[in-house]
Amino acid sequence: MTRPSRILLAVSAALLCAYAGLVLAGAGAGSHDFTAFWSVSRALRHTGWSALPHLYQPGFQRRAEFGLAGSGALPPIPFVNPPIGTLLVLPVTWLASGPALLVWDSCGIAALLAAACWLAGADGLRDPRTAAACFAAAGVPTLSALGEGQYDLFLPLAVAVVAAGVARQRWLRVAVGTAVCSVKPELFLAFAVPAAHRWRRPAVRVAAATLAVLAAGTAAVLGPAGVAALVRLNGATLGRHFLPTHDSTVLAEVWNLLGGGSLTVVVAAALSLAGLALLAWAWGRRPPRDQAEWWLALSGAACASLLLAPHLFAHDLVLLVVPAGWVVRARSARGQGLLPVVAWTCLFDGAAVWDTNGATANLPVKAAPILLILATWACWRALGPRPAEDGRTARPGPIGVPQGGV
């Protein structure tokens, strides 16, 4: 490992230790987000899973909060995630909210680091890819996700499991990873484009079947009234609390410019569909030719997914570990340096601070969406020119990279 890599690894370790100290210091008060996950999961464990149809009813969630006032935990926000989210939190509901948050965050940071190194193809501490991957995992969004006890900490590992399952044709891995990702399905919308281009691959069909089973199971368990309550609660929470000041998405930007209302939703939906169509056009025009290009193209899809999500907080930017890991892997396969990955990580860290700072949070335009657009373009630009079909000379592609894509 070179000296810059050792410095980068040391900085990453210092940042993660500092984050751990901050989380430990505030664990007694808990967090709004994790308290919602924990209280609802605990209530289901006590009342029985027959209460699932009432999960998104305000009365049930108020009863779930009963007794938290004396526990020192912060009051929870409404629980708006799919029911599978309660299963992920269930193991820590036997602990009080403070210790449960510490255990949850400890597992989350371990999962995040493992995912970053796995996605980057790192091979031990002496591998420079380890330093770049750990630095990406030690960004400012990680501190936000740890403070809130968010599901996002585990999602990069779920993506890594899916990618490994696809590469090795392990369909159970694909199904499990896809199920975990469905806790926040809005963060993976643009992955529909590569899935459509690879529809004949069994792994894509396994993932689609998993999502279909989960959707059907959720509808069956909740019933029509429960599904309606889930949609209503998400819409009310999104418009009332998140979009005006906290979000960093296309919908949020349109909301701030047009002032809300049905016209805002229509315009934002049209822009999001146009973004997906543009990504599909780019994928069809410049399909990946080898494994390195697949990693770059999937990195662009990951950045586009975050940009087109209905809502995106600072802690959701933890998902940038996924494209960072794939770009590290692609550049390493091409024999290129990893400094651009470090630079992009620093830019997104600055964007997370800028967009959540009290003095700048109310500005109509956020920094994160601009960077996500640039990052998506940069990933596709890195694919290189296409081979000329009319016999003209084209620059050769990378040498020594295994053929075929995931």
Helices and strands as residue ranges (DSSP letters): H 3-26, G 27-29, H 32-47, G 49-54, H 58-64, H 84-89, G 90-92, H 97-120, H 128-137, H 140-148, G 151-154, H 155-168, H 171-181, G 185-191, H 192-197, H 202-237, I 238-242, H 250-258, H 262-285, H 291-308, G 314-320, H 321-333, H 339-356, H 367-381
